[in-house]
């Protein structure tokens, strides 16, 4: 008496390729979801340093305050 149950081999190479592509797509979405966050953080740091430099150039703060604030900004990044 033979039973006709599907075996694990019924998936074939097309299904394996589909699963691999699905896993690749999920991984790519994960990377794309995290990447812009790091990029925005770097742009914010650059913007803060530029504002500080502009304030120093405009005479709103002196050299000591500029250097101290710049060190604080750069230390906060790490």
N, C-alpha and C positions, 0 to 999 in steps of 0.2 A: 504494500500500500504506500503510494507516494503522495506527499502533500506538496502543494504548490505555494510555499511561503516565500516572500521576498527575502533575499539575503542582503547583507551589506554591500555586495557587489552590484546591486541593481542601480546604485547611484550613477555610476559611470563617470567618465572624465569631465563631462560638461557640468555636472553638479559640483564636482570638486573645484573646478575653475570658478564657478559662481560663488561658492563659499569663500574662496581665497580673495576674489575681487570685493566681496562684501566686507571682509575683514580689513582689507586695504583701505576701502572707503571710510570705514569707521575710524581707523587710525589717522587718516588724513584730516578728517573733520576734527578730531581731537587736537591735532597739531595746529590747525587753523583757528581753533577756538582759543588757544592759549597764546599764540604768537602776537596778536595785536595788543594784548595787555602789556607785554614787555616793551613793545615798541612805543606805546603811549607813555609809559613810565619814563623812558629815555627822553622823549620829546618834552615832557614836563620838566625834567631836570635841566635840559638845555634852555628852556624858556625861563626858568627861575634864575639861572646864572646870567642870562641876557638882561633880565629886569634889574638884577643887582648891579651889573656893569653899567647899565644906563643911569641908575641912581647915583653911582659913583662919578660917572662922567658929568652928570648934571650938577654935582656939588651937593646933593642931598645927604650924602654920607661921606665920612672921611676914610682915609686909607686903612686905618686900623679896623674900623667897623666893617669895611668891605672885605678885608682878608679874613676876619673872624667869621662873618656870615658865609663866605665862600667855603671855608673849611667845614662849617656846620652842614652846608648843603651836600658837599661831597662825602662827608662821613655818614650822612643819613642814607645815602645811596647804598652803602655796603652793609 
